[in-house]
Amino acid sequence: MHAVGSPLQIRDVPDEARRLLKSRAAAQGRSLNSYLLEVISREVARPTVAEVLERAARRSERGSESSVDVLEAARRDREDQLTDRVAR
């Protein structure tokens, strides 16, 4: 079931853009309204570059070590274990 939304009016749409949108809607067997709702839904579902960068920054703030640091520590641990085995 489709949730009830708010009306939205767009003024000064160029005639050529309106014709193209209406043609694309018709090619899919849909109304212009239905087609535009899908276009809007796709657009708002996709994060903006700023939103992606903000999420990445928050994630990096949570991490106390970089992945390079973690890999280097793991490599040192393995080397230490091998050195201990050889020394025995």
Backbone as a ProteinNet text record, in pm:
[ID]
protein_1_A
[PRIMARY]
MHAVGSPLQIRDVPDEARRLLKSRAAAQGRSLNSYLLEVISREVARPTVAEVLERAARRSERGSESSVDVLEAARRDREDQLTDRVAR
[TERTIARY]
83.8	0	88.2	50	127.2	89.2	190	165.5	116	29.2	-21.9	85.8	111	215.9	158.6	247.8	211	212.2	123.9	126	252.9	301.7	422	397.6	424.2	404.4	538.9	569.2	693.4	655.8	701.5	668.7	779.9	743.9	837.5	918.7	856.2	922.4	928.2	1046.9	1056.4	968.4	905.1	814.7	882.8	1006.3	1078	1101	1135.5	1156.7	1026.2	916	785.3	747.7	769.6	738.2	822.2	951	1040.2	999.4	968.6	924.6	795.2	702.1	572.7	592.6	682.8	713.3	775.5	866.9	929.9	827.6	739	633.3	545.1	504.2	417	486.6	617.8	692.7	690.8	672.9	664.4	520.3	426.4	284.9	240.2	301.1	270.4	224.1	159	121.1	244.3	240.1	349.8	370.1	262.3	269.9	340.5	300.3	360.8	508.7	541.1	680.3	764.3	713.9	789.1	804.4	703.6	717.5	831.8	844.8	953.9	1088.1	1097.3	1221.1	1260.2	1164.1	1190.2	1232.1	1165.1	1199.1	1341.8	1381.5	1519.3	1619.5	1587.9	1679.8	1700.4	1593.7	1609	1666	1659.2	1715.8	1867.8	1921.1	2064.9	2128.1	2228.6	2290.2	2370.3	2378.7	2460	2606.7	2694.7	2837.8	2867.4	2805.6	2827.6	2783.8	2671.4	2623.5	2718.8	2770.6	2865.5	2993.3	3043.3	3164.8	3143.5	3026.1	2995.3	2992.3	2929	2925.3	3065.3	3146.6	3283.4	3363.4	3344.4	3414.7	3372.3	3242.5	3195	3254.9	3262.7	3320.2	3467.8	3539.5	3683.1	3706.1	3614.5	3626.5	3607.7	3521.9	3496.9	3615.7	3685.1	3798.4	3918.5	3981.2	4096.8	4225.6	4226.4	4345.9	4309.1	4404.9	4382	4398	4348.6	4361.4	4508.2	4588.1	4732.1	4794.9	4758.5	4811.4	4772.5	4648.1	4599.9	4676	4694.2	4767.9	4913.7	4975.8	5114.9	5127.9	5034.2	5036.6	5018.5	4928.6	4907.5	5032.8	5097.9	5221.2	5331.1	5344.6	5445	5416.9	5289.4	5253.2	5292.5	5263.4	5299.7	5451.8	5523.8	5670.6	5724.5	5667.3	5709.7	5683	5567.4	5535.4	5632.9	5665.9	5761.6	5900.5	5941.5	6071.6	6076.6	5965.3	5959.2	5969.7	5904.6	5908.3	6047.7	6113.4	6248.5	6346.8	6328	6419	6406.5	6296.4	6276.3	6350.3
-117.6	0	123.8	222	345.1	443.2	498.6	597.6	727.6	795.4	923.2	1028.6	1109.1	1210.2	1349.6	1442.7	1583.3	1622.1	1712.2	1759.7	1841.1	1834.3	1906.6	1968.1	2095.5	2164.2	2217	2195.6	2246	2346.2	2466.9	2573	2587.6	2645.2	2683.9	2567.4	2450.8	2336.4	2365.1	2359.3	2383.8	2284.6	2334.4	2250.3	2123.4	2134.7	2017.3	1914	1958.8	1866.3	1795.8	1868.7	1808.9	1704.9	1738.5	1643.1	1516.3	1533.2	1418	1331.1	1392.9	1316.7	1242.7	1310.4	1248	1131.6	1147	1040.3	919.8	945.3	834.9	761.6	837	775	687.3	740.2	665.3	538.8	547.3	430.6	317.5	353.2	252.8	219.8	279.3	254.9	316	427.4	489.8	633.5	686.3	827.3	911.4	1037.7	1128.2	1137.5	1143.9	1151.3	1029	911.3	787.9	781.7	820.6	820.4	916.6	1037	1135.8	1094.9	1028	977.4	876.5	791.6	694.1	765.1	865.9	942.7	1006.9	1066.4	1130.5	1026.4	912.7	807	757.6	737.9	694.1	798.5	923.7	1032.8	1042.8	1037.1	1052.9	927.4	812.9	689.8	687.7	765.1	768.7	879.3	846	950.2	1047.8	1171	1270.2	1245.6	1307.3	1295.3	1344.5	1455.6	1510.2	1410.9	1342.9	1244.9	1126.1	1080.1	968.1	1007.5	1127.5	1173.7	1192.1	1241.6	1259.3	1124.9	1024.1	890.2	831.5	850.5	798.5	866.7	996.1	1069.2	1019.1	993.5	942.2	805.8	720.8	587.8	596.9	687	697.5	755.1	837.7	890.7	780.2	682.1	572.1	478.9	459.4	368.4	431.5	357.8	413.8	390.1	290.5	260.1	250.6	283	268.1	121	83.5	-55.3	-90.1	5.9	-17.7	-51.9	21.6	-6.2	-146.4	-184.1	-315.8	-424.9	-408	-508.4	-517.7	-405	-406.5	-475.7	-452.2	-518	-669	-710	-853.1	-916.9	-846.5	-897.9	-911.9	-813.7	-821.1	-939.9	-961.8	-1075.5	-1207.2	-1221.4	-1345.6	-1364.5	-1255.9	-1264.9	-1303.4	-1247.1	-1281.6	-1429.3	-1478.5	-1619.7	-1710.1	-1673.1	-1753.9	-1750.1	-1634.4	-1620.7	-1706.9	-1706.7	-1789.3	-1937.4	-1980.6	-2122	-2163.1	-2077.6	-2107.9	-2111.8	-2024.4	-2015.3	-2138.2	-2206.3	-2322.5	-2439.7
0	0	0	-74.9	-90.4	20	86.5	191.4	129.1	198.9	152	174.6	72.6	82.6	68.6	56.1	41.5	-104.9	-144	-282.1	-307.9	-429.3	-467.6	-604.1	-616.4	-742.8	-790.3	-917.4	-974.4	-1083.3	-1067.8	-1163.6	-1266.8	-1378.9	-1484.6	-1540.9	-1551.6	-1614.3	-1764.6	-1823.8	-1968.4	-2046.3	-2152.7	-2231.8	-2281.6	-2328.6	-2381	-2270.7	-2150.2	-2038.1	-2003.6	-2001	-1970.3	-2075.7	-2203.6	-2311.2	-2297.3	-2268.1	-2253.5	-2134.9	-2021.6	-1904.4	-1931.7	-1997.3	-2029	-2125.8	-2220.9	-2316.4	-2245.9	-2154.2	-2080	-1993.9	-1931.7	-1850.8	-1938.7	-2054.3	-2145.5	-2195.8	-2220.1	-2267.8	-2165.3	-2039.4	-1932.5	-1897.2	-1969.2	-1942.5	-1810.9	-1774.7	-1646.8	-1668.8	-1567.5	-1570.5	-1541.7	-1579.1	-1549.3	-1398.2	-1323.5	-1177.2	-1118.8	-1163.7	-1114.7	-1150.5	-1272.3	-1317.2	-1232.8	-1209.7	-1133.1	-986.6	-931.3	-794.1	-785.2	-887.6	-890.5	-903	-987.4	-1004.1	-870.7	-803.9	-674.5	-570.2	-567.6	-471.6	-491.5	-617.3	-645.7	-600.5	-625.8	-590.7	-439.9	-363	-218.1	-152.2	-220	-164.1	-177.3	-270	-295.8	-211.8	-130.2	-47.7	-133.4	-87.6	-156.1	-123.4	-198.6	-171	-29.9	7.6	142.6	249.7	228.9	327	337.1	224.8	225.2	298.6	269.1	336.2	485.7	522.9	665.8	738	676	737.1	749.8	645.8	649.8	760.9	777.7	883.2	1020.3	1038.3	1167.9	1196.4	1092.9	1112.5	1148.7	1083.3	1112.6	1251.7	1300.5	1437	1539.4	1508.8	1602.8	1611.3	1499.8	1498.5	1565.4	1656.2	1725.7	1648.1	1560	1483	1335.5	1252.2	1109.4	1072.4	958.4	914.7	892.4	851.1	834.2	969	1073.7	1207.7	1253.9	1230.2	1271	1197	1065.5	987.5	1030.8	1058.3	1104.6	1240	1329.8	1461.4	1445.2	1357.1	1334	1275.2	1182.5	1122.1	1228	1315.8	1423.8	1515.9	1549.1	1634.6	1569.9	1439.4	1369.1	1368.5	1342.3	1340.9	1478.1	1583	1719.2	1748.6	1705.7	1728.5	1653.4	1530.9	1454.4	1518.5	1565.3	1630.8	1757.4	1835.1	1956.8	1922.1	1815.4	1776.2	1732.7	1659.1	1609.3	1726.3	1824.9	1940	2029	2027.9	2117.4	2071.9
[MASK]
++++++++++++++++++++++++++++++++++++++++++++++++++++++++++++++++++++++++++++++++++++++++

